[in-house]
């Protein structure tokens, strides 16, 4: 990252937001963001087309940092890390020059969330170290930095605790900072220190959601016979009797959050393992994680009952019809996407197998099955893509081909 700018450039940078080029860039960027979430006509812009528009904005206003950051995230999603970092670093530098107070906090929050989702914890730590240097009394930046430090590969738990304690010191009545301190202690296996932080947080706000959730984690770990780690909670056994009772009672209001909790914990443990092992780049981890998340969301909609991610038996039975539905539903399916789905499932279920969540042989059998299905699925996908957008073919004829290709199980009530 380049050196801090001098006072004359700071004044110039503040003035840029009052120029017509900045205002035009701001308007165009806002329209792109709105149309991306709620397109008025047709399909939303592709990510590539959206990036071209960002480049056009920057041609007219090179200092418009939101477009710089947007392009950085886009290139990061392609695995072009060096190019991504050049946009991210420049965007971050301009952001901290132009924004102050709550505006800066909001922008930092959005950037940190995006980078952490991509497991770019080292980049987060670098940016947050700069922010702490510039704003040593701002507790929020210590809090963010502590989180990234605790999650990055070879991160220091002592450093994370030091940063989180500083956040608490600056804002001792903030229950979120205390709850986050308890979580770091839980990650370090320091249950008594975690309990103290939680007691303090709940004394400030007895209904504090994060603290109450962390208390459940603490109670679980305290109930284990041996020294327990956070992974013991994330990979805890499913209480099938509880789920069955709630299902029998048709109590989906309680059942769905419990199932979602198990699934989120499995995914968190999986991501943590990939980061700690260090065999994959942040881009690869993000790609596999995102693929799994989208596939599991689709699977949950396709099934008529609740879906636990570890239920490899159900997935094995329904994998073929689920993929039929997936191909019909998504117009951009290609060989790479099918390969990514199978590769991400292989990584995830191999991890669960190593953690003894799956029965012996379950993972291997499932992976053999989906690998053997790939040629057939790709053949059907290519055939359907040929007629999908054929305006000369009637809807009735397309449906006839769909029924033939996908064996009549391609419809999904989405």
TORTIMAR-559453 format. One record per atom (N, C-alpha, C): residue in three letters; x, y, z. Coordinates in pm, whole numbers, padded with zeros to 5 digits, always signed. Example, Ala and Ser with C-alpha at 12.3 -4.5 7.8 and 13.67 -1.06 7.14 Angstrom:
TORTIMAR-559453
ala+01319-00569+00780ala+01230-00450+00780ala+01320-00330+00780ser+01285-00225+00708ser+01367-00106+00714ser+01290+00003+00787
END
This chain:
TORTIMAR-559453
unk+00085-00119+00000unk+00000+00000+00000unk+00089+00125+00000unk+00052+00224-00076unk+00137+00343-00089unk+00132+00427+00038unk+00227+00522+00049unk+00233+00607+00167unk+00112+00697+00178unk+00087+00748+00296unk-00025+00839+00318unk-00003+00966+00237unk-00112+01025+00187unk-00100+01146+00107unk-00083+01267+00197unk-00029+01372+00139unk-00010+01496+00215unk-00137+01577+00227unk-00132+01687+00302unk-00251+01768+00329unk-00311+01827+00203unk-00227+01870+00107unk-00280+01932-00014unk-00362+01832-00094unk-00315+01706-00100unk-00390+01606-00174unk-00518+01569-00099unk-00514+01568+00036unk-00633+01539+00114unk-00744+01638+00083unk-00709+01766+00076unk-00809+01868+00045unk-00865+01845-00094unk-00776+01812-00188unk-00819+01787-00325unk-00913+01666-00330unk-00881+01564-00253unk-00963+01444-00253unk-01101+01471-00196unk-01110+01555-00093unk-01240+01590-00036unk-01325+01664-00140unk-01260+01749-00218unk-01333+01828-00316unk-01385+01744-00433unk-01322+01630-00460unk-01362+01550-00576unk-01508+01506-00566unk-01558+01487-00444unk-01696+01440-00427unk-01798+01547-00465unk-01753+01671-00484unk-01844+01779-00521unk-01843+01807-00671unk-01761+01732-00746unk-01752+01755-00890unk-01866+01686-00963unk-01892+01733-01085unk-01996+01672-01168unk-01961+01528-01204unk-01832+01501-01227unk-01791+01366-01265unk-01820+01268-01152unk-01797+01312-01027unk-01826+01225-00911unk-01977+01203-00899unk-02054+01310-00909unk-02199+01297-00895unk-02258+01207-01003unk-02206+01220-01125unk-02252+01132-01233unk-02216+00987-01204unk-02092+00965-01157unk-02048+00830-01123unk-02135+00770-01012unk-02165+00852-00913unk-02247+00808-00800unk-02386+00767-00848unk-02443+00845-00939unk-02576+00816-00992unk-02575+00687-01074unk-02476+00673-01162unk-02469+00553-01246unk-02445+00429-01162unk-02359+00441-01063unk-02329+00327-00975unk-02455+00284-00899unk-02527+00382-00847unk-02650+00352-00774unk-02753+00283-00862unk-02767+00329-00985unk-02861+00266-01078unk-02821+00122-01109unk-02690+00098-01122unk-02643-00038-01149unk-02673-00130-01032unk-02654-00081-00911unk-02678-00163-00793unk-02827-00196-00779unk-02912-00098-00803unk-03056-00120-00792unk-03103-00216-00900unk-03059-00195-01025unk-03103-00281-01135unk-03050-00423-01118unk-02933-00437-01052unk-02880-00570-01029unk-02963-00649-00931unk-03021-00579-00832unk-03104-00646-00732unk-03248-00662-00781unk-03299-00561-00853unk-03438-00563-00898unk-03447-00518-01044unk-03405-00605-01138unk-03409-00566-01279unk-03552-00540-01325unk-03573-00426-01393unk-03707-00392-01439unk-03743-00467-01566unk-03645-00489-01653unk-03672-00554-01779unk-03570-00666-01803unk-03619-00788-01822unk-03533-00899-01858unk-03440-00941-01746unk-03331-01007-01787unk-03234-01060-01693unk-03140-00949-01645unk-03088-00961-01519unk-02990-00864-01473unk-02861-00876-01552unk-02779-00773-01547unk-02650-00776-01616unk-02564-00890-01564unk-02488-00951-01653unk-02391-01051-01607unk-02281-00978-01528unk-02205-01054-01449unk-02097-00994-01371unk-01991-00931-01462unk-01970-00994-01578unk-01873-00939-01673unk-01921-00808-01731unk-02050-00802-01768unk-02106-00678-01822unk-02109-00569-01716unk-02140-00610-01594unk-02142-00514-01483unk-02003-00455-01462unk-01899-00539-01472unk-01762-00490-01456unk-01725-00392-01566unk-01773-00418-01688unk-01746-00323-01798unk-01806-00186-01767unk-01925-00187-01708unk-01987-00060-01671unk-01907+00010-01561unk-01852-00068-01468unk-01768-00009-01363unk-01643+00054-01423unk-01586-00012-01524unk-01468+00043-01591unk-01501+00174-01660unk-01620+00181-01719unk-01663+00305-01785unk-01679+00419-01683unk-01734+00387-01568unk-01748+00488-01463unk-01611+00541-01422unk-01514+00451-01409unk-01381+00491-01365unk-01306+00569-01471unk-01338+00548-01597unk-01277+00629-01704unk-01315+00775-01687unk-01440+00798-01643unk-01487+00937-01626unk-01451+00994-01488unk-01439+00903-01389unk-01406+00950-01253unk-01314+00846-01188unk-01183+00855-01213unk-01089+00754-01164unk-01084+00741-01012unk-01129+00844-00939unk-01124+00840-00793unk-01250+00782-00730unk-01345+00733-00811unk-01470+00683-00755unk-01444+00545-00692unk-01416+00548-00563unk-01369+00427-00494unk-01470+00311-00494unk-01604+00334-00490unk-01695+00218-00491unk-01676+00129-00615unk-01649+00191-00730unk-01627+00112-00851unk-01493+00039-00847unk-01392+00102-00786unk-01264+00036-00769unk-01278-00089-00683unk-01349-00075-00570unk-01369-00190-00482unk-01454-00297-00550unk-01554-00253-00624unk-01640-00346-00695unk-01560-00428-00796unk-01473-00362-00870unk-01389-00432-00966unk-01292-00527-00896unk-01242-00484-00781unk-01152-00570-00704unk-01220-00699-00662unk-01342-00688-00611unk-01417-00807-00570unk-01448-00895-00690unk-01479-00831-00804unk-01509-00908-00926unk-01387-00990-00969unk-01270-00928-00976unk-01152-01001-01020unk-01109-01105-00917unk-01138-01078-00790unk-01111-01179-00688unk-01198-01302-00711unk-01322-01280-00754unk-01413-01393-00780unk-01369-01475-00901unk-01281-01419-00984unk-01226-01491-01100unk-01093-01558-01066unk-01043-01534-00946unk-00915-01590-00907unk-00796-01509-00954unk-00821-01387-01007unk-00713-01299-01053unk-00670-01210-00937unk-00599-01270-00843unk-00571-01206-00715unk-00487-01080-00728unk-00384-01085-00810unk-00297-00967-00823unk-00374-00848-00878unk-00455-00871-00979unk-00535-00764-01038unk-00639-00716-00937unk-00699-00811-00866unk-00798-00774-00764unk-00737-00685-00658unk-00618-00720-00611unk-00554-00644-00504unk-00520-00502-00548unk-00486-00485-00675unk-00452-00349-00721unk-00575-00259-00713unk-00693-00311-00750unk-00816-00233-00739unk-00858-00215-00593unk-00848-00322-00515unk-00890-00314-00375unk-00804-00216-00297unk-00673-00223-00316unk-00584-00134-00241unk-00609+00013-00276unk-00624+00041-00404unk-00649+00180-00444unk-00785+00226-00395unk-00885+00139-00406unk-01018+00174-00356unk-01019+00199-00207unk-00946+00117-00133unk-00940+00135+00013unk-00870+00265+00049unk-00761+00295-00019unk-00690+00419+00008unk-00779+00541-00013unk-00854+00541-00123unk-00943+00654-00151unk-01059+00659-00052unk-01109+00543-00015unk-01221+00537+00079unk-01186+00601+00212unk-01068+00569+00266unk-01031+00624+00396unk-00990+00771+00386unk-00959+00817+00264unk-00932+00960+00245unk-01062+01040+00242unk-01166+00982+00182unk-01287+01058+00153unk-01394+01047+00261unk-01396+00938+00334unk-01505+00914+00428unk-01460+00936+00572unk-01557+00967+00656unk-01530+00989+00798unk-01649+00940+00880unk-01623+00916+01006unk-01732+00883+01100unk-01814+00762+01058unk-01947+00777+01067unk-02038+00665+01040unk-02032+00620+00894unk-02010+00715+00803unk-01998+00677+00662unk-01881+00582+00641unk-01768+00612+00704unk-01651+00525+00692unk-01678+00390+00757unk-01741+00389+00872unk-01772+00263+00940unk-01860+00174+00852unk-01961+00233+00791unk-02051+00155+00704unk-01975+00096+00586unk-01888+00178+00524unk-01812+00131+00408unk-01714+00021+00448unk-01649+00038+00564unk-01556-00064+00613unk-01630-00194+00639unk-01748-00184+00699unk-01828-00304+00728unk-01857-00381+00599unk-01903-00311+00497unk-01936-00378+00371unk-01813-00443+00309unk-01698-00374+00315unk-01577-00428+00256unk-01528-00551+00333unk-01530-00543+00466unk-01484-00654+00549unk-01573-00777+00529unk-01704-00757+00523unk-01796-00869+00500unk-01764-00938+00368unk-01742-00859+00262unk-01711-00916+00130unk-01580-00992+00131unk-01477-00936+00195unk-01346-01000+00197unk-01345-01124+00285unk-01412-01117+00400unk-01415-01234+00487unk-01493-01348+00423unk-01598-01315+00350unk-01673-01420+00279unk-01583-01492+00180unk-01483-01422+00129unk-01389-01481+00034unk-01264-01533+00104unk-01269-01545+00235unk-01158-01590+00321unk-01031-01508+00298unk-01048-01379+00263unk-00933-01290+00246unk-00900-01225+00380unk-00875-01310+00479unk-00853-01259+00614unk-00723-01179+00626unk-00619-01222+00552unk-00493-01148+00558unk-00510-01005+00506unk-00587-00989+00398unk-00613-00856+00344unk-00693-00773+00444unk-00792-00834+00508unk-00869-00764+00611unk-00777-00714+00722unk-00689-00800+00768unk-00598-00761+00877unk-00510-00644+00835unk-00465-00647+00711unk-00379-00537+00661unk-00455-00406+00659unk-00579-00408+00608unk-00658-00286+00602unk-00696-00236+00742unk-00732-00329+00828unk-00777-00289+00962unk-00661-00238+01047unk-00541-00289+01023unk-00424-00234+01092unk-00405-00087+01055unk-00428-00055+00928unk-00419+00085+00883unk-00526+00169+00951unk-00649+00117+00958unk-00759+00191+01020unk-00734+00215+01168unk-00681+00116+01237unk-00652+00131+01379unk-00543+00235+01400unk-00446+00238+01309unk-00339+00338+01317unk-00396+00479+01298unk-00494+00491+01207unk-00554+00622+01179unk-00657+00661+01285unk-00725+00562+01340unk-00834+00588+01436unk-00816+00500+01560unk-00716+00530+01641unk-00682+00442+01755unk-00789+00436+01863unk-00886+00525+01860unk-00992+00525+01961unk-01121+00462+01909unk-01120+00408+01789unk-01240+00350+01731unk-01244+00201+01761unk-01330+00162+01857unk-01336+00024+01903unk-01376-00074+01793unk-01462-00031+01702unk-01515-00121+01601unk-01405-00181+01514unk-01302-00104+01485unk-01196-00153+01398unk-01111-00260+01468unk-01092-00246+01599unk-01025-00351+01676unk-01108-00479+01675unk-01240-00463+01688unk-01331-00578+01687unk-01323-00653+01555unk-01329-00581+01443unk-01319-00644+01312unk-01184-00713+01294unk-01078-00645+01336unk-00944-00699+01319unk-00928-00828+01400unk-00981-00830+01521unk-00972-00949+01605unk-01036-01069+01536unk-01151-01047+01474unk-01221-01155+01404unk-01136-01209+01290unk-01082-01120+01207unk-01001-01164+01093unk-00873-01233+01139unk-00813-01181+01246unk-00691-01241+01298unk-00716-01383+01349unk-00831-01404+01412unk-00860-01536+01468unk-00894-01637+01359unk-00934-01590+01241unk-00974-01681+01135unk-00865-01705+01031unk-00770-01615+01018unk-00671-01633+00912unk-00578-01749+00944unk-00525-01808+00838unk-00433-01920+00857unk-00309-01873+00931unk-00270-01948+01032unk-00155-01915+01117unk-00176-01785+01193unk-00303-01747+01211unk-00331-01628+01292unk-00299-01652+01439unk-00277-01546+01510unk-00241-01554+01652unk-00364-01534+01738unk-00403-01635+01816unk-00515-01620+01906unk-00483-01519+02016unk-00356-01510+02056unk-00318-01411+02157unk-00336-01270+02102unk-00298-01251+01976unk-00317-01121+01912unk-00466-01090+01901unk-00546-01190+01864unk-00690-01169+01851unk-00752-01130+01986unk-00711-01197+02093unk-00763-01163+02226unk-00720-01022+02267unk-00597-00987+02235unk-00547-00853+02267unk-00630-00745+02196unk-00659-00768+02069unk-00737-00672+01991unk-00880-00663+02043unk-00940-00778+02075unk-01077-00778+02123unk-01088-00713+02260unk-00990-00736+02344unk-00989-00670+02476unk-00978-00519+02460unk-00904-00474+02360unk-00893-00330+02336unk-01028-00273+02295unk-01102-00347+02212unk-01236-00301+02175unk-01325-00290+02298unk-01317-00389+02386unk-01398-00387+02510unk-01353-00273+02601unk-01224-00250+02607unk-01171-00141+02690unk-01224-00005+02643unk-01231+00013+02510unk-01280+00139+02455unk-01431+00155+02470unk-01504+00044+02464unk-01650+00047+02480unk-01693-00065+02575unk-01669-00047+02705unk-01694-00154+02803unk-01840-00194+02818unk-01932-00111+02771unk-02074-00143+02784unk-02134-00196+02654unk-02049-00233+02561unk-02096-00287+02433unk-02106-00439+02444unk-02227-00496+02449unk-02240-00642+02468unk-02189-00723+02350unk-02193-00665+02229unk-02144-00737+02112unk-01994-00761+02122unk-01919-00659+02164unk-01774-00674+02177unk-01741-00778+02284unk-01817-00779+02393unk-01796-00878+02499unk-01831-01018+02449unk-01939-01028+02374unk-01977-01158+02318unk-01871-01209+02222unk-01817-01120+02140unk-01711-01160+02047unk-01584-01201+02122unk-01557-01137+02235unk-01445-01179+02319unk-01470-01320+02372unk-01594-01348+02411unk-01625-01483+02461unk-01602-01587+02352unk-01636-01552+02228unk-01619-01648+02119unk-01472-01679+02095unk-01387-01576+02102unk-01243-01600+02084unk-01190-01690+02195unk-01239-01669+02319unk-01200-01758+02429unk-01251-01899+02405unk-01370-01913+02349unk-01422-02047+02318unk-01335-02114+02212unk-01293-02037+02111unk-01205-02093+02007unk-01073-02139+02068unk-01027-02067+02171unk-00900-02101+02236unk-00917-02208+02343unk-01040-02252+02368unk-01065-02353+02470unk-01062-02298+02611unk-01075-02168+02626unk-01069-02103+02759unk-01212-02078+02808unk-01275-02184+02859unk-01417-02179+02889unk-01450-02085+03004unk-01364-02082+03104unk-01392-01993+03219unk-01387-01846+03177unk-01288-01809+03096unk-01279-01671+03049unk-01397-01637+02958unk-01439-01734+02876unk-01556-01713+02791unk-01680-01689+02876unk-01693-01764+02984unk-01809-01749+03072unk-01813-01611+03137unk-01698-01562+03179unk-01692-01429+03240unk-01736-01321+03142unk-01688-01329+03019unk-01725-01230+02918unk-01875-01236+02889unk-01930-01356+02885unk-02074-01371+02857unk-02159-01319+02973unk-02115-01345+03094unk-02189-01294+03210unk-02195-01142+03208unk-02084-01080+03172unk-02081-00934+03163unk-02172-00883+03052unk-02166-00949+02936unk-02250-00908+02822unk-02397-00919+02856unk-02437-01029+02919unk-02579-01050+02951unk-02625-00963+03067unk-02532-00918+03150unk-02570-00823+03256unk-02603-00687+03196unk-02542-00656+03082unk-02570-00530+03012unk-02700-00543+02932unk-02715-00656+02863unk-02834-00679+02781unk-02874-00826+02791unk-02968-00859+02880unk-03008-01000+02901unk-03066-01066+02777unk-03112-00987+02679unk-03172-01043+02557unk-03075-01040+02438unk-02949-01014+02465unk-02852-01002+02356unk-02839-01136+02282unk-02874-01134+02154unk-02883-01257+02077unk-02753-01333+02065unk-02644-01264+02029unk-02515-01331+02012unk-02469-01393+02144unk-02489-01323+02253unk-02444-01374+02382unk-02524-01496+02424unk-02653-01494+02398unk-02735-01609+02433unk-02697-01731+02348unk-02665-01706+02220unk-02622-01816+02133unk-02488-01871+02180unk-02396-01783+02219unk-02266-01828+02267unk-02277-01903+02399unk-02376-01867+02480unk-02399-01938+02605unk-02435-02084+02579unk-02514-02107+02474unk-02549-02245+02438unk-02424-02323+02396unk-02336-02258+02323unk-02210-02322+02285unk-02128-02354+02409unk-02117-02258+02500unk-02042-02277+02624unk-02099-02393+02705unk-02231-02397+02721unk-02295-02504+02799unk-02267-02640+02737unk-02269-02646+02605unk-02240-02773+02538unk-02097-02817+02567unk-02001-02726+02552unk-01861-02760+02572unk-01832-02797+02717unk-01898-02730+02811unk-01879-02762+02953unk-01934-02901+02985unk-02030-02946+02905unk-02091-03076+02930unk-02013-03193+02874unk-01905-03165+02802unk-01824-03274+02746unk-01730-03330+02853unk-01702-03459+02843unk-01620-03524+02946unk-01473-03489+02934unk-01429-03459+02812unk-01288-03424+02791unk-01279-03277+02748unk-01154-03228+02745unk-01132-03091+02701unk-01187-03074+02560unk-01288-02991+02545unk-01358-02976+02417unk-01310-02852+02344unk-01319-02857+02212unk-01284-02743+02129unk-01410-02696+02057unk-01399-02582+01990unk-01514-02529+01919unk-01559-02624+01808unk-01466-02700+01751unk-01503-02796+01647unk-01595-02905+01703unk-01580-02938+01831unk-01670-03036+01892unk-01814-02988+01888unk-01833-02858+01901unk-01969-02805+01891unk-02014-02798+01745unk-01927-02748+01658unk-01965-02733+01518unk-01997-02869+01454unk-01933-02976+01504unk-01952-03109+01448unk-02027-03201+01544unk-02105-03142+01633unk-02181-03223+01730unk-02281-03313+01659unk-02316-03422+01724unk-02410-03517+01667unk-02550-03456+01659unk-02620-03489+01553unk-02757-03442+01536unk-02849-03517+01631unk-02936-03445+01697unk-03036-03507+01784unk-03158-03541+01698unk-03154-03660+01637unk-03260-03699+01545unk-03394-03719+01615unk-03390-03758+01741unk-03516-03775+01814unk-03589-03641+01829unk-03513-03535+01856unk-03573-03402+01866unk-03633-03360+01733unk-03559-03383+01624unk-03608-03344+01492unk-03733-03424+01455unk-03732-03553+01487unk-03847-03637+01454unk-03972-03593+01529unk-03954-03558+01656unk-04068-03512+01737unk-04126-03383+01681unk-04040-03289+01646unk-04087-03163+01590unk-04157-03184+01456unk-04104-03277+01376unk-04167-03307+01247unk-04302-03373+01268unk-04310-03466+01362unk-04437-03533+01390unk-04542-03433+01438unk-04495-03333+01514unk-04586-03230+01566unk-04614-03121+01463unk-04552-03135+01344unk-04566-03035+01238unk-04521-02897+01286unk-04419-02897+01372unk-04369-02773+01432unk-04249-02723+01352unk-04276-02672+01231unk-04168-02626+01144unk-04106-02497+01193unk-04179-02422+01271unk-04126-02296+01324unk-04004-02320+01412unk-04001-02431+01484unk-03884-02465+01565unk-03788-02556+01489unk-03843-02642+01404unk-03759-02739+01335unk-03663-02673+01237unk-03711-02581+01156unk-03627-02520+01052unk-03503-02451+01109unk-03515-02368+01216unk-03394-02305+01270unk-03293-02405+01326unk-03341-02516+01383unk-03250-02616+01438unk-03171-02682+01325unk-03243-02721+01218unk-03176-02781+01102unk-03077-02683+01041unk-03120-02557+01027unk-03031-02453+00973unk-02907-02436+01060unk-02924-02448+01192unk-02810-02436+01283unk-02708-02546+01262unk-02755-02669+01251unk-02662-02780+01222unk-02589-02756+01090unk-02662-02716+00987unk-02602-02698+00855unk-02498-02586+00855unk-02530-02474+00921unk-02435-02363+00927unk-02309-02405+01002unk-02324-02482+01107unk-02208-02527+01184unk-02119-02618+01100unk-02180-02709+01023unk-02100-02799+00937unk-02020-02718+00835unk-02086-02619+00776unk-02018-02537+00676unk-01906-02454+00738unk-01928-02404+00858unk-01824-02325+00925unk-01703-02411+00957unk-01727-02533+01007unk-01617-02624+01037unk-01541-02661+00910unk-01615-02682+00802unk-01555-02716+00672unk-01466-02603+00623unk-01518-02481+00626unk-01439-02366+00580unk-01315-02346+00666unk-01331-02357+00799unk-01217-02342+00889unk-01108-02443+00856unk-01150-02567+00827unk-01052-02671+00796unk-00977-02640+00667unk-01049-02593+00565unk-00984-02560+00438unk-00883-02447+00456unk-00919-02346+00536unk-00826-02234+00561unk-00703-02284+00636unk-00725-02364+00741unk-00613-02410+00825unk-00520-02505+00750unk-00577-02588+00663unk-00494-02684+00589unk-00401-02612+00491unk-00447-02502+00432unk-00362-02421+00345unk-00333-02480+00209unk-00406-02585+00170unk-00382-02647+00040unk-00449-02572-00075unk-00551-02493-00043unk-00627-02421-00144unk-00610-02272-00125unk-00618-02197-00234unk-00612-02051-00227unk-00746-01998-00176unk-00748-01873-00126unk-00877-01814-00086unk-00980-01818-00196unk-00938-01796-00321unk-01033-01802-00433unk-01093-01940-00445unk-01011-02045-00435unk-01062-02181-00448unk-01159-02215-00336unk-01124-02173-00214unk-01213-02199-00101unk-01347-02129-00122unk-01341-02002-00165unk-01465-01927-00190unk-01547-01993-00299unk-01482-02039-00404unk-01554-02102-00515unk-01625-02229-00470unk-01554-02314-00397unk-01616-02438-00349unk-01728-02408-00249unk-01702-02314-00159unk-01803-02280-00058unk-01928-02222-00123unk-01910-02132-00218unk-02023-02070-00287unk-02102-02173-00367unk-02030-02262-00434unk-02097-02368-00511unk-02181-02456-00420unk-02123-02495-00307unk-02197-02578-00211unk-02321-02506-00160unk-02303-02379-00125unk-02413-02302-00069unk-02529-02294-00167unk-02500-02264-00293unk-02605-02254-00395unk-02669-02389-00423unk-02587-02494-00430unk-02641-02627-00457unk-02728-02676-00342unk-02684-02654-00219unk-02762-02699-00104unk-02892-02619-00091unk-02888-02490-00121unk-03011-02411-00120unk-03110-02466-00221unk-03061-02499-00338unk-03148-02554-00442unk-03202-02691-00399unk-03116-02774-00342unk-03158-02906-00296unk-03267-02896-00190unk-03251-02801-00099unk-03351-02783+00007unk-03488-02748-00052unk-03489-02667-00159unk-03615-02632-00224unk-03672-02750-00302unk-03584-02832-00359unk-03629-02942-00443unk-03688-03057-00362unk-03645-03072-00237unk-03694-03181-00154unk-03819-03138-00080unk-03904-03233-00050unk-04031-03202+00017unk-04018-03207+00169unk-03901-03240+00219unk-03878-03247+00364unk-03753-03167+00398unk-03727-03154+00530unk-03608-03080+00569unk-03483-03154+00522unk-03375-03077+00502unk-03253-03136+00447unk-03133-03100+00534unk-03076-03203+00595unk-02949-03188+00665unk-02836-03212+00565unk-02740-03121+00561unk-02633-03133+00463unk-02560-03267+00472unk-02552-03323+00592unk-02478-03448+00609unk-02558-03571+00567unk-02683-03551+00527unk-02768-03664+00489unk-02731-03711+00349unk-02618-03778+00340unk-02566-03821+00211unk-02654-03930+00150unk-02727-04004+00234unk-02814-04108+00181unk-02927-04048+00097unk-02993-03945+00153unk-03100-03878+00079unk-03046-03813-00048unk-02931-03749-00036unk-02872-03683-00153unk-02835-03785-00260unk-02788-03900-00217unk-02753-04005-00313unk-02876-04053-00389unk-02989-04070-00319unk-03112-04117-00382unk-03165-04016-00483unk-03158-03887-00447unk-03223-03784-00527unk-03127-03700-00611unk-02998-03735-00611unk-02901-03649-00680unk-02935-03631-00828unk-02969-03738-00896unk-02996-03729-01039unk-03116-03640-01069unk-03235-03662-01005unk-03347-03571-01032unk-03321-03428-00988unk-03242-03409-00881unk-03207-03273-00838unk-03125-03205-00947unk-03030-03276-01005unk-02948-03217-01110unk-03031-03192-01236unk-03128-03278-01264unk-03219-03251-01377unk-03288-03117-01357unk-03341-03097-01239unk-03411-02972-01207unk-03314-02853-01214unk-03193-02874-01164unk-03092-02769-01161unk-03058-02723-01303unk-03040-02817-01393unk-03006-02785-01532unk-03118-02706-01598unk-03243-02748-01575unk-03356-02679-01637unk-03373-02540-01578unk-03351-02529-01449unk-03376-02402-01380unk-03271-02296-01414unk-03145-02336-01435unk-03036-02239-01453unk-02990-02238-01599unk-03001-02123-01661unk-02970-02112-01804unk-02821-02108-01833unk-02738-02091-01728unk-02594-02077-01752unk-02516-02203-01717unk-02583-02316-01699unk-02513-02439-01661unk-02422-02484-01776unk-02297-02519-01741unk-02203-02571-01839unk-02121-02681-01774unk-02025-02736-01848unk-01942-02845-01795unk-01871-02804-01666unk-01821-02680-01663unk-01745-02634-01547unk-01832-02632-01422unk-01956-02588-01434unk-02044-02582-01318unk-02075-02722-01265unk-02101-02816-01356unk-02126-02953-01311unk-02001-03011-01244unk-01884-02984-01301unk-01759-03030-01240unk-01740-02967-01102unk-01770-02837-01090unk-01754-02768-00961unk-01847-02826-00855unk-01971-02856-00894unk-02066-02915-00799unk-02011-03048-00747unk-01968-03133-00837unk-01917-03264-00796unk-01789-03252-00713unk-01701-03159-00751unk-01576-03141-00676unk-01601-03086-00537unk-01693-02990-00525unk-01722-02932-00394unk-01790-03035-00303unk-01879-03116-00359unk-01942-03223-00281unk-01837-03324-00235unk-01741-03355-00320unk-01635-03449-00284unk-01554-03395-00167unk-01518-03267-00173unk-01442-03207-00064unk-01520-03207+00066unk-01647-03167+00058unk-01730-03153+00178unk-01754-03288+00245unk-01794-03388+00168unk-01827-03516+00228unk-01702-03595+00269unk-01591-03572+00202unk-01465-03630+00249unk-01427-03572+00384unk-01451-03441+00402unk-01425-03377+00531unk-01515-03437+00639unk-01645-03450+00612unk-01735-03507+00711unk-01700-03652+00741unk-01651-03723+00642unk-01609-03862+00664unk-01489-03868+00757unk-01392-03779+00735unk-01273-03775+00824unk-01313-03741+00966unk-01418-03660+00981unk-01466-03619+01114unk-01560-03723+01175unk-01578-03834+01105unk-01663-03946+01152unk-01809-03905+01168unk-01852-03808+01086unk-01993-03772+01081unk-02070-03873+00996unk-02003-03925+00892unk-02065-04023+00803unk-02023-04165+00843unk-02104-04261+00807unk-02071-04401+00832unk-01960-04445+00738unk-01887-04549+00777unk-01779-04601+00693unk-01831-04638+00555unk-01766-04589+00452unk-01800-04625+00315unk-01907-04538+00252unk-01982-04459+00333unk-02089-04376+00276unk-02036-04275+00176unk-01930-04206+00215unk-01874-04101+00129unk-01822-04160-00002unk-01743-04267+00009unk-01684-04326-00110unk-01789-04373-00209unk-01896-04437-00158unk-02001-04487-00245unk-02073-04373-00315unk-02103-04267-00240unk-02172-04152-00299unk-02087-04086-00406unk-01959-04068-00378unk-01872-04002-00475unk-01855-04084-00601unk-01852-04216-00588unk-01847-04301-00708unk-01973-04284-00791unk-02088-04275-00722unk-02215-04261-00793unk-02221-04131-00873unk-02187-04018-00808unk-02201-03890-00878unk-02098-03877-00989unk-01980-03937-00969unk-01878-03932-01075unk-01926-04010-01197unk-01993-04123-01173unk-02042-04204-01285unk-02157-04136-01358unk-02229-04044-01290unk-02341-03974-01352unk-02299-03855-01437unk-02179-03804-01415unk-02137-03681-01481unk-02149-03684-01633unk-02102-03788-01701unk-02113-03787-01848unk-02258-03777-01895unk-02348-03850-01830unk-02490-03845-01869unk-02549-03707-01844unk-02518-03648-01729unk-02571-03516-01696unk-02520-03411-01794unk-02393-03419-01830unk-02337-03323-01925unk-02401-03340-02063unk-02422-03464-02104unk-02486-03487-02233unk-02625-03425-02236unk-02703-03445-02130unk-02838-03390-02123unk-02835-03237-02119unk-02738-03185-02044unk-02725-03039-02033unk-02696-02978-02169unk-02602-03035-02245unk-02568-02982-02377unk-02686-02991-02473unk-02758-03103-02468unk-02874-03119-02555unk-02981-03017-02522unk-03005-02994-02392unk-03109-02898-02355unk-03066-02756-02386unk-02939-02724-02369unk-02891-02590-02401unk-02909-02558-02550unk-02907-02661-02634unk-02926-02639-02777unk-03066-02588-02810unk-03164-02633-02732unk-03303-02597-02764unk-03363-02496-02666unk-03289-02468-02560unk-03343-02382-02453unk-03390-02246-02506unk-03308-02183-02588unk-03339-02047-02637unk-03378-02047-02785unk-03420-02162-02835unk-03461-02172-02974unk-03602-02113-02990unk-03608-01990-03045unk-03737-01923-03058unk-03826-01986-03165unk-03767-02068-03251unk-03846-02133-03356unk-03917-02258-03304unk-03880-02302-03185unk-03940-02424-03129unk-04051-02386-03032unk-04163-02452-03043unk-04277-02422-02956unk-04251-02468-02813unk-04321-02405-02717unk-04309-02445-02577unk-04350-02591-02558unk-04451-02633-02634unk-04497-02772-02621unk-04387-02870-02663unk-04317-02837-02773unk-04210-02924-02819unk-04094-02925-02719unk-04064-02808-02662unk-03956-02802-02562unk-03991-02888-02442unk-04118-02880-02399unk-04159-02961-02284unk-04150-03109-02316unk-04182-03144-02437unk-04171-03285-02478unk-04026-03334-02469unk-03934-03247-02514unk-03791-03283-02507unk-03744-03287-02363unk-03790-03191-02281unk-03753-03192-02139unk-03795-03322-02073unk-03920-03364-02098unk-03971-03487-02037unk-03889-03608-02080unk-03847-03607-02206unk-03767-03719-02257unk-03626-03718-02197unk-03565-03600-02197unk-03428-03589-02148unk-03418-03616-01998unk-03508-03553-01923unk-03496-03554-01777unk-03594-03649-01709unk-03649-03739-01787unk-03729-03850-01732unk-03850-03802-01652unk-03900-03683-01688unk-04021-03634-01627unk-04007-03577-01488unk-03883-03568-01437unk-03866-03518-01300unk-03791-03385-01297unk-03817-03301-01398unk-03745-03174-01409unk-03820-03057-01349unk-03946-03073-01315unk-04026-02961-01265unk-03997-02937-01118unk-03992-02808-01079unk-03970-02775-00938unk-04053-02654-00903unk-04127-02658-00792unk-04214-02546-00753unk-04137-02436-00683unk-04066-02353-00760unk-03987-02243-00702unk-04062-02111-00716
END
